[in-house]
Amino acid sequence: MLPPGIFAWESGHGHEVAPTSLESLARAHPTWDADIRAFGPWTGGVEVGGLGRFAVARGSGLEGVRGTMPKPEQVIVVVEECGTTMETARLLAEAGVLGAWDAVVAVRQRGGRGQLRRPWISSPGNLHVSMVMPAPPLDGPWREASADLLPLIAGYVFVEALEPLGFRIEIKWPNDLLRNGRKVGGMLIEERNGLVVLGLGLNVVESPADGLMREDHSVSAGILGIAAPWGGPLALCEVLVNRGRNVYATLFDELEPARFLSAVTSRLAWHGRRVHVTEEGQDSYQAEITGLSPKGGLVLRRAGREVVLYSGSIIPL
């Protein structure tokens, strides 16, 4: 297990993770250059059995920005290129290197993916991160609800974490993040053998043109446009993981599932509006978004009756 801190995986690991050098990270994008400088100096020499060598960030990062925020308690591993951050995070978690809320952030992914395994364009300068999720509550009101609501929990956590940075973000059910009506990010959650990994992609400085998006995309892509003093992808990752962990803990302590669903509904894109709905194997139809079901489905009013959508796509009219 690595101690809390920020590490660059210098040696890489087989085909999945390419070797990472600080020089190549800095050349990848001006925002990465700013991050490498901010978190420096970096020292090498940390060896992890079977996984290779990791450089260690010794700098304070965003000292002025962090302010009263506690010192990071998580591990963040930086890689220049990997297949996906989700698979890399799972590899490190299964090796005992990463625990709850520890994360992997990559400059580039060769096989980034979104919902339904659709390709995700991973541009240098944007944030591509995956983190290991903590175990759900074992008792109390969340014991039965947390598994069904996990995608909405993840969306709520990062919407709340982004708000102090000055961004009003909406959740496009089930797992996209919108700003000013444009898609600026997306999430993917995968559970395997009891280990839950959350992948998060944010368009920090660049977004794909409409021509590069799939034909049935519902909204155009946009960017967050985060600037100083928040720094680049690594600095943003540190802030979001710290704040996300705190929001997550507060959520389970202070909100029961019904109140949580009410809070998420207030952040739901196109709530109260009519949308075009497409479900696999069925004819598309129009309906009004009215809320969320106890199991996280999208509640719609269709032809005067209430229906619940658990899988499908929506496009605003």
TATATA-V536712 format. One record per run of one state. SS is the DSSP state (h for helix, s for strand, l for the rest). FROM is the first residue (numbers start at 1). LEN is the number of residues. If there is no record, write none. Layout:
((SS FROM LEN) (SS FROM LEN))
This chain:
((l 1 4) (s 5 5) (l 10 3) (s 13 1) (l 14 3) (s 17 1) (l 18 4) (h 22 7) (l 29 1) (h 30 9) (l 39 3) (s 42 7) (l 49 3) (s 52 6) (l 58 5) (h 63 4) (l 67 8) (s 75 8) (l 83 2) (h 85 10) (l 95 8) (s 103 7) (l 110 3) (s 113 1) (l 114 1) (h 115 3) (l 118 1) (s 119 1) (l 120 7) (s 127 6) (l 133 13) (h 146 18) (l 164 6) (s 170 3) (l 173 3) (s 176 4) (l 180 2) (s 182 11) (l 193 2) (s 195 8) (l 203 7) (h 210 3) (l 213 8) (s 221 1) (l 222 11) (h 233 22) (l 255 2) (h 257 9) (l 266 2) (s 268 1) (l 269 5) (s 274 5) (l 279 6) (s 285 8) (l 293 5) (s 298 5) (l 303 2) (s 305 5) (l 310 3) (s 313 4) (l 317 1))
